């Protein structure tokens, strides 16, 4: 079968590898669509594993099932989790499934930028989601990123009436904007250095948009009724944005570190200002559990979250390099999807 083999962001090659064979508890998925995630272009995070086939935002049809698989059948349209938690360890039992050791070790093979993907038994058991008839394969690729957004806002205790600052209006930022609106935020402010993405943020629910080059806490006060915000969601890893986030959160508020940053980035904190008297919470969020994936797919199916208008580009598998270039540049693109069967 054909795969897009990743060596670095400027070197993604169309190659051949054996079509996976499934054992008794596994399934084989013919991949119809696979989204490129911002984390896919973090070369520093991948360099010790290259070459490899990336792609974890998948949608396709089951073409083979192991003899012991009873819940799924050939022909079903599905999305699937690449990482799944055990559901039984200390972390899982305390609602921290994302740091479960099993979750960090599980994966499907070889990756979504391939014609076919094999799901191990544990992924079949815990991480397969049947796609509703009214949801396209392209739309279904948003299941995993939206599930991550659901988890992040839940952990950050997002609720009705809160003001929200979303820093970075790429794919995750735009999903956070829509989710905050669905959660009845009092006001949503979005930033980015790119006017194309700022326009998308406005179209998808942001009440105010500010170019990150012009952002300051003082500017924030002017658009948020002389208050800083209750929740800052960092959807960019830029160090300047992290520093601005810490200056933009109101007393009793929270800063959600949602995006990874560059390798080795460190920040300094005024401990007294941030922690002592103002009761500010700093938290991170990574991945999502199976229940959050199911909820995400339901939100897509019900059109409560608009993912269709976020798709800006699609490419055949042979042109995956072009897609990686667009995502790495982070300019006039939002969601880039690869179609392995083309």
Secondary structure, DSSP 8 states (H G I E B T S, - for coil): -EEEEEEETTEEEEEE-------TT-EEEEEEEEE--GGGG-HHHHTTT-SB----EEEEEEEEE-TT--S--TT-EEEE-SS---SSSHHHHTT-GGG-HHHHH---BS-SSBSEEEE-HHHHHHSEEE--TTS-HHHHTHHHHHHHHHHHHHHTT--TT-EEEEE--SHHHHHHHHHHHHTT-SEEEEEES-HHHHHHHHHTT-SEEEEGGG--HHHHHHHTTT--EEEEEE----HHHHHHHHHHEEEEEEEEE-S--STT------HIIIIITT--EEEE-----HHHHHHHHHHHHTTSS--GGGEEEEEEGGGHHHHHHHHHHTSS-SEEEEETT-
